[in-house]
Amino acid sequence: MRAMSSSLILNPKSQIQNALPALVAFVLVLALWEAAVWLLGIPVYLLPAPSQIGQTFGERPAYLLQIGLATFRNALLGCAIGCGLGCLVAAVCVRWRPLADGLVPFAVASNAIPIIALSPLLGIWLGSVSSASKVAVVAVMTFFPTLVNVYRGLMSPSHDALQLMRSYAASQRDVFLKLRAPAALPFLFTALRICATLSMIGAVVAEFFGGPQNSLGVYIKSQAGILRTREAWSAILVACLLGIVFYAAVALVERRVVHWAGERR
Amino acid sequence: MPEPIIAFERVSKVYPGTEGPVTALHDISLAIGQGEFVSLIGPSGCGKSTLMRLIGDLEQPTGGTLHVKNKTPHQARLDRDYGIVFQAPVLYEWRSVRKNVELPLEIMGFPAEQRRERAMALLRLVGLADWGESFPWQLSGGMQQRVSIARALSFNPSIVLMDEPFGALDEITRERMQDELLNIWSAAERQTTVIFVTHSIPEAVFLSDQVVVMSPRPGRVKRVVPIDLPRPRRFETRESPRFFELVTEVREGLREG
């Protein structure tokens, strides 16, 4: 506890120091981009300068954020469903190993499958303009990584740790709640961080195949289609910001919950 | 010897192997009295850990009978007669040191206040009273193993099974832990029966009332050496002539195998 509280005080400082090179690199890239556009005279429909993108965003931030949040809502809902089901199925797999033997190899293999390609089909099943098909794409995308990671986490306790529980004549419920579930928490958060990224990608790309008018994917696609690249880029900027916020929120909760691993990361 | 608390009668343990069955333990007959400190010693593959695991119902014999407190080991486990210490401390890293010691008490349904009291008392006993709210990774290997011992004793089991608990520690820490273990055991009036698996001859002699010398292929008991060194045993015990005689006797027992 002593070291933990001191780390909470010490960490922000070291974090800023750690983030400094990345920040410098980010600013440098933006400056290069800006300079390249102006010096090489790149036409705006090919690549607008960062300042132009920022300006376009500034012209209608409320609208962009509104369509951003509409897409974000699908991402969040889909992620909640996918991750929730992933955890549930992982827990059932632990109790009933034949299911795990049958399912987990496919879940692992699904990493190699571009699930996003299913998007038009889900559109047929659930309505291509509806939110439901977007939520479904995200749910399917996030289900498998969560299942695989959480299952690994639930199976991670050592033989001795399980034998210890056995020696106490612990119930299945206690073994799950006091050993497997806490041991799986770091794995769950690894999955959630992956899923935060995936769900934003899934939600935006799914909208490329059709979606409600006021959504990021539809907006990006339609604006790019008529070469209004500044508008498209400003929407991409919103997608990036929301993705980062989602990821950061997960990482923040992770630091709080998986506090025991914090010192060694 | 009074009524034995652990009684092996012609116990054997055979594992099915890919190239025919492997006999891990052959025809073991052994009686251990209540409150005895018994070490199992022998080269690797002699089945000393298996013998301990049979007592604790972590594995089951394939032949003969084994009784613990006149019950089957299975019943004894359900009655929570065993505290176990492994070679690795096996602490749950998400729990504070105190919460680790409370773990068995939690599972056995002790009320929170009693759990806390008992855990703190044991942490004092193993010299870690100030570390209750720390997390396992903040402790050295020796300290972690002391937490593991405190956890094993927290619910006052009548039998403590220790599987090379000091095997991963350096020699200096190891001897200090041996002294502490005897102190802790004495603090419980030596009512607790301890089964201690080790591959260190001086460790076995220093700690035990009886040293069970085992030999491999198939695992069997070569000899049981009673240790008549007076208790309490101290630093000087390790330098007494009788200590060396007994070490020699155990060593010869091992060589016969």
Interface residues (C-beta under 8 A of the other chain):
Chain A: M1 R2 A3 M4 S158 D160 A161 Q163 L164 M165 R166 S167 Y168 A169 A170 S171 D174 K178 L179 P182 A183 L185 V258 W260 A261 E263 R264
Chain B: G56 L58 R77 L78 D79 R80 Y82 G83 I84 F86 A88 V90 Y92 E93 W94 R95 S96 L103 P104 E106 I107 M108 E133 S134 F135 W137 Q138
